[in-house]
Amino acid sequence: MKIDDIPQQGSELFSGETKGVYAVNDDGKLEMAQTAGWEAESTVLQQALEEIDRLTMDALERVNRGSASTLEFHMYRQRMDLPMLAQAAGRFKWQVKRHFKPEVFSKLNKSDLELYADILNISVTELRQLPNSPKA
């Protein structure tokens, strides 16, 4: 795409900000340019955000039923997924998924809890409980 062809449609999701993209300049070389976004990108991003909100609420229901640990809820609440959390924790996906089981999560040692809390940017106390509001 040429620099002059970069869409500048803007989106609420960008909150008035722009982002950098690579485009071809007049000399035929790649150059960093700014865009305010475009409709197709905004639509896909909005759908992704709605999906992560759905996954968060599903996890909340599982935690309330006692079939999932608060770790799964906090993971989705921070807009992460299993592969992302596993990679950040330096664990295999199956290990992290196992920690989604309340009986396993309740037996995690202090260092594991601190690792997850640090990754999720919350305290260990917050990690062990649900917030008053799922969106908080």
Secondary structure, DSSP 8 states (H G I E B T S, - for coil): -BGGG--B---GGGTT--EEEEEE-TTS-EEEEEE-B-HHHHHHHHHHHHHHHHHHHHHHHHHHHTSS-HHHHHHHHTT--HHHHHHHHT--HHHHHHHTSHHHHTT--HHHHHHHHHHHTS-HHHHTS--SSTT-
